[in-house]
Amino acid sequence: MAGDDTEMSDVLQCTAVTPAPPYLTHHLHLPCLSHLSYLLCELGEHDQRTEHAARLGAAETPDAPAPWFFWTGTGPERVHRAEAVPWCPAVLRHLGTGVVRRCTFFDHHTSPHSWGVTDPLGDLIAEGLVSGEDPKGWAQP
């Protein structure tokens, strides 16, 4: 897929959140997740029939499937699963700069590709971290 970032309209990130089930660290052998209490859907906004998805960690190698957590519904109605799935093969090439961006979602996702999803709150937090600001009330290491 070739194109220009400016030609695409951005979609806000889905705001669905779900408690992380305890089996993520025990049965899936993902100790890096032991500190997680909640998982946030990383996809763009989507309808209720589409599964929410949160990447659980990095793949063993760049092209290997990555662990994802999928869910629909809330409370006792929630249905979920966790599995390693292949990456989306879509690539965005910015012809003017030569920059190539791979989609960071799983293969066959239904929402827009990762480069078309914006997270204003995440961007604001990242901006503060990158600029070296020390917002009041933030714990420092």
N, C-alpha and C positions, 0 to 999 in steps of 0.2 A: 504494500500500500504506500503510495507516495503522495505527498501533499505538503501543505503549509499550515502551521499551527493557527495562523490568523484566519484561515478559511473555515475553521471548525468552531462551532459554538460549544462553550463549556457547559457542563451539567454539574450541579452540586452533588457532593458525596451523600450517599444514603446515611441517615442518622440512626438506623436501627442498632440497638445494643442488646446483648444477651449475656447472662451469667456464664462464665466458663465452667463446664462440668469438670469435676475432679479427675475423671478418667483421662483427661488430656495429658497429665504428667505421668500417671501410673501405667496405663495400658499402651499408650502411644510412645512411651519412652522419650518424652520431650521435657526434660528437667528445666530447660530454659523458660518454660511457661509457668513454673510453680508460683511465680509472683503475680500472675494475671488473675484478676477477679472477673473482668468483663471483656467481651470481644466486640469490636465495632465493625460493622459492614464497611468494606472498602470500595464497593461498587458505586456507580452513579445511581441517582434516584431511580427507583424501579417500582413496578406494581407489586401487589401482595402475593401474586402467584409465583413470582420469581424468588428463588432462594437467595437469602443474604449470604455473604461470604467474607471470611476473615482469614488472611494468610497467617499460619501459625509459626512459621520460621523459614529459614533459608533452605534451599535445596542442597544436597550433598555436593553437586557440581552445577555450574551455571545452566546446563541444559537438562538436568535431571528434574523429574517431577517434584513439586514443592508441597508440603503439607498445608491443607486448607480445612477450615471448619465451615460447614454449611448449615443453615437453619431456616425454618419457616415457622410462623406463628409465635405466640407468646404464652407465658405461664404454662399451665397443664396441656395446652394445645400445641406447644412447641415440639417440632420434630427436627432432629438434628443428626448430622453424620460428620465424620472426619476422615479424610483420605488424602493421599498424595496424588496430585493430578498434574498433567503436562501444562506447560506455559502456553499462553496465547501466541501464535506465530506472527501476529500482525506487527509491522514495522512502519514507523513514520519517518520519512526522509525529508529533511528541510533542504530543499534544493539550493537556496541562497547561501547557506552556511556549511552544508555538507554534514550537519549533525544528524545522527541516526538514533531514534528512540524505539526501544522495544516495549510492547505492552507488558505491564507487570501483573496482569491478571491471568487467570487460568484459561485453558483452551475452551472454546465454546461458551464463554460468558455472554450474557444477554444484554448487559448495559453497554454504554460507550466504552471505548478503549481507555486505558489509564490516563493517557495524556489529555483526554477530554473531560476528566473529572476534577473538579476543584474542591478544596476543603479550606474555606476561609479561616476557620479557627486554627487549623493545623498550620496554615501559612503564617498566621499572626504569631503563633508560638515559635515556629521555626525562625522567623525574622528576628525575634527577641534573642534567641539563642545564638544566631549567627552574628548579630551586631554586637554581642557582648554586653547587652543591657542587663542590669540586675534589678528586675522588678521587685518592689516591696513584697515581702511575705514569701518569696521563693527560697526554699532551702538550698544552701550552697554546700557542695561536698567538702 
